[in-house]
Amino acid sequence: MDLDARLDLFRDMISCCHELYLWSYDSSFHLIDSNCPTQTVVNDLFVMNHRRKEFDAQIAAHNTPIIFTNEMGLMWVVAPRFEAGELVRHYVLGPFFVDNIPPQILEAELNKHDLSLPLRQEFLRFLRKLPIISLNRIFEYAIMLHFCVTGEKITISDLRYYESTQQSAGPYIQREMPDAHGTYEGEQEMLRMVREGDLNYQAHMDKMSVTGHLGKLSNGNPLRQMKNTVLVCITLFSRAAIEGGLAPEVSYTLADHYFQSVEACSAITDLVEIAHTMQADFIGRVHRCRTGNLSRPIRDCCEYISLHLEDKLTLAALAQQTGYTENYLSKKFKREMNLTPVEYIRKERLERAALLLRTTHEDVQDISERLQFCSQSYFADHFRRLFGCSPTEFRQQNPAG
């Protein structure tokens, strides 16, 4: 079956559940065709919001779909198609909402654009007819659209997100009721994996991200909803990790760190990155506690280092934590970790720096100073040795939302 036939089948299957339109654009976002009956009006609604350099750069960076949100909370799925490494098409599914947005908010947003009264009224009539679809269902549609376009199977963690601006706050009320609040069995399986430090967690996490549902956790915009969802997961994971053997003070400190990171986020992209990092962090720590060959003092030493990467760390302070002499600790640490304490601290700080470069807009020099590197050149040199590129190049390849 050729691409056009696959897309036709996909569009017909989607129409069995929701009235969604499929659009085809060239690499410069000039409309080629669509099954929308009011193509011109709706195309203008999409194009007038998306033309930003950072959005175009994100599209070109990878071939996975982007879930695009504009100022009104209106959303599309954008699936790029590449041939011989060149971007040739964009396939767009939408528009749709994930919340019931009051008409006065939609009208206020439209008034910000230089539109004639008849055109504005036509926009509003169209917007009021749009489906309201849960994010879980949209994730499924995005994965299916990507498969139609590329023949590749991806998971929820491969999806990308882009918001044209910070969305307006308003009394949004989700209209589509979820099928369930996530099955109890599914949630228990997720927490079991944390408790046991099961490193084969990703497939189940992706499944839960698509099929599970935590219910309506806010009357705010989708960003607040997702923040609250991640906060719930942090709380559950931290308790499960303690049950799995992670020291309570470590688990609580980690939870506090991730709470602060979530609240500082201004884009869904950052939240997704933090959620993935948080999952791997808790499960990885429990795994090391339960299956590693590390002695308890060295494991405690590693946990102490992880929680104090932004502080000055000395061998004397680490020795005090373990009750060993500095010389004995250094030898024992090297024997168990295959790294000296200084090498391990530097590696952990570089990995934390990579996370900050991916998820924040903090200046490279500020990150270097925050993580106690003696100079920016020293930081850049060791960062390149570990990741194969400079911090600036790494950020360009992994832009924050």
N, C-alpha and C positions, 0 to 999 in steps of 0.2 A: 504494500500500500504506500503510495507516494505521500509527500508532505501535505499537499492540498487536501487529499482524501482524509488523512488523519485529522487535520484541523477541522474539516467539515463534520466528521464523526464526533470529535470532542465538543464542538459547538452545539450539536444536536443533543448530545447527552447532557450537557450542562442545562440546556433549555428545559429538560424534563423536571428540573428542580427549581431553577431561578431564571429570571429574565435578564441574562447578562449578554453583553455584546462583545464580539471578537473583532479586533482591528489589526490591520497590517500597515506598517509604516516602513519607509526606507531608512537608511542609516542616518539621515538628517531629520528624521521625524516629519517627513512629508507623507500625507495620507495616501495609501494605495487603494485600500478597499475596507469595507466593514458591512456587517449585517444590521447595523443600527438604522432605523427608519428616518432619524433626524441627524444624519451624519454631520452636516456642516455645523450645526449648533453645538453638538456635543464635542466634536473635534476641537472647536474653538475653546471650549471649557477646559479641555485637557492641555492643549498646547499653550494657552496663555499662562498656565501655572508651572509648567515643567522646565522651561528653558533656563537652566542654570548650569554653569560650567561644572560644578561639583557633581551634579546629577549625571551629566553626560560622561564625566570621567568615571563614575561608579559603574555605569552601564558598560563602558568599554573595558573595564578592568577584568571582568570575569564573565563567564557565559551563563551563570545561574540567574534565576528570576529575581527581580526587585519588586517589593510591595511598596508602591508609591502613594503618599498621602498629601493632599493639598491643604490650603488654609481652612477650608470648610469641613475638613474631616472626610472629604470625598476620596475614594481609593480606587487604584487600579493595580493589576498585576502586569508587569512588563517583562517579557521573556525575549532576550536577544538571540539572534541567530548569526553564527560566524561561518565563513567559508574560507579555508586556507588562512586562518588567522585574522581575516578582515571582517568587520561588522557589516552585514548586508541588510538585515531586517530587524524590526522590532514587532513582536506580536503582543498585543495589549488586550487584557480581559477586564471589562468593567464598563462604566463605573459602578460603584456600590458603596454602601455605608456599613459600618459595624456598630453604629449607635443611631438612635432616633434623635436627630438634631432638630430642635424647634425651628419653624419657618422664619421667625424673626432673626435668628442667628444666621441662617442661610442668606436672607435678604441683606443683612448688614454686611456680610462678606462680599456679596455681589456688588453692593454699592461702592466698594473700594475700587472697582474697575470702571473704566470709561465705557459704559455700555448704554445704548439707547434704552428707553423705557420698554418698548415692545420686545427687544431682545432679552432684557432682564426678566420680563414676565414669562417669556418662553423658557428661559433657563429654569425659573422656579417651578413651572408646570412639570418640566422634565424631572427635576430633582425630587419632587414629591412622589413620583412613581417608581423611584429606584428601589431595588431590594435592599434589605438590611440583613447582612449575613455575618455569622460569627467568624472570628479570626481563625478558629480551628478549621472550619470548612474552607476558608480561603487558602489556608496552607495546603490543604489537599488539592484544590484546584490548581494552585501554582506548581505543585510537584507534577501533576498530570500534564499541564500545558508544556512544561519543560521536556517531559518525555515525548510528547507529540512532536516538538520542534527538533529535538536532538537525538532521540532514541536512548538517552541516558537516564538512569534511575538515580534520584537524589533523595535526601532526607530533609527534615525540617531545619536542621542545623546549617544546611547549605543556602537557605534563603537569605536574601539581603533586604534592607529596609531603607527607605528614604522619605524624609518629610520636608516639604518645600519651605515651611517656616514652622515656628511654634504655633500650634493650633489654638483657636479661641477657646477660652473656658466657657462652659455653659452647662445648664442642667440637662445633660444627655441622659436618656433612658433607653436601655437596650430593649428592643422590641422582640427580637427573635429569642424564644426560650430555648435553652439548651436541653438536650435529650436527658442528661443526668449530670450530677455534680461530680463526674469522674467516678469510675467504679471503685468501690472500697478495695477490691482485690488488686486493682492496678496500682493504687496508691501504696498498699502494703508491700507489693513487690518492689516498688521504687525505694521505699524506706529499707526494705531488707537488703537491697544492694548497697545502700550506704552503710548499714550496720555491719555487713560482712566485708566491706571494702572490695566489692565485686567489680573488677576492671572491665568486664564485658557489659557495661551498663548502657552504652550509647544507643543501641538499637531500641531498648525499652524506653529510654528517655525520649527518643524521637517519636515513638508510638504514643506515649502519654501526651506529648506536646500537641499532637494532632487530634487524638481521640478523647483525651481527658478534658474535663471542664471544671474549674474551681468556682463557677458561678459569677454573678455580678458583684465585684468587689469595690466598686466606686460608682458615683453618679457624675464623675468627671469625664475627661476625654480618654481615648484609648491608651495614651501614654500613662496616665494615672492608674488605669486598670491593670496594665502590664506591670507597673512598679509594684502594686499591691500583690499581684500574683507571685512575683519574684521574692518579695518579702516573706510571704507565707512559706515558700519553698525553703528559704534560708532558715527560718525557724524550725521547720520539720527536719531538715537535714542536720542542723546543729544538734538537736536532741538525739537523733538516730546515731550520729557519730559518737556521742558520749556513750550510748548503749553499746556501740561497737568497740569501745576501748580508748577512744581519744580523751585526753585529759579535759575535764570540764572547763578549766580556765583557758585552755587553748581553743576549745570549741566556741565558748562565749566571746572570746576576743575576735576570732575569725568572723563570727556572726555580726558583731559590731562593725567590723571593717566593711563587710559587704552591705550592711544596712546603709552606712554612710555613702558608699559608692553608688548605690541605687538611687538614693535621694538626690545625689549630685547630678544625675543623668538628665539630659534634655532631649534625648532621642532614643527611639526604640532600638536602633542599631547598637548603642552602647549597652542597653539592658540585655540584649541577646548575648553579647560578648561576656558580660559579667555573669549571667546565668550559667553559661557553659563553663566558665572558669571556676565558678563556685562549686558546681557539680564535681568537676575533676579534682578540685582541691580537697573537699571533704572525703570523697571516696578514696583518693590517693593516700591521704593521711591515715585513714582507717586501715587501708591495705598494708601500709608499712608497719602499723602497730601490730597487726594480726599475723602477717606472714613474713615480715622481714627478719633478717638475722642480726639486726642491730640490738645491742644491749640497751637496757632501759636508760642509762645515763646519756648515751650518745643520741638516742631518739629524743630525749628531753632537750638535749643541747640543740638539735636541729630545729625542734619546735620553737625554742627560745629565739634562735636566730631568725626564723621566719616571721615572728611577731615583732621583731625589733630591727627590721632592715633599715628603717629611717633614723635609727639612733646610732651612736658611736658604739661599735662592738669591739671589745678587746679580749684577748686570750685570758687575761686575768679575770674578767667578768664571767666568761664561760666556765672557767675552772671553778669559780665560786658557786655557780649554779649546780655543778656536778659533784662538788666535794673532792675533786682530784687536784693534784698539782698541775701547773701549766705544762710542764714537760710530759707528764704521763698522759694528760688529756690529748695533747698534740699527737703523740704516738698512737694512742688508742683510736682517735678519730680518723687518722690516716689509714690505719689498718682496716677499719670497718667501712669507711666511706670511699676509700681510694682517692681522697682529696684531703689536703690540709684544711684546717679550719678557715684560713684566709682565702684559699681557693674556693671553698664551698660558699662562704659569705659573698664573695664577688659574683659567683654564678647565680645565686639566689637574687641578688640585687639586679643583675642584668635581666633576669627573667621578669622581675617585677617592673623594671623599666620598660620592657617590651609590652607588658600589659597596659601601662600608663600611656605609651605611645599609641596603642591601638584604640583605647577607650576614652582618652581625654584630649584636650587641645592645649595642655600644659606645655610651656616652652621647654625645649630640649635641655637648655642650661639649668632651668629650675629643677627638672627631673634629676639631672646629674647631681646637683647640690643636695636635693632632698634625700637622695639615696647614698649620701656620704662619699661620693667619688671626689678624689683630691683635685681633679681638674677636668674640664670638659674634653680635652684631648685624650686623657687617660681613659675616660669613660667611652669615648668614641672608638678608641683603638681596641679595647677589650670587647666592646659590643660587636664590632666587625669580625673579630676572631670567632665569637660564638654564633652569630647569625648570618655572617657572610655579606653584610652590608652596613652602612653607617646608620645611626639612629634616624637621621633625616630621611634617608632612602627607605628605611623600614616603615616610617610613618606614611610616606607617599604610596607605598605598596599596600598598606593596611590602614586606610583613612578612617578616622572616627566619624560617627554620624553628626 
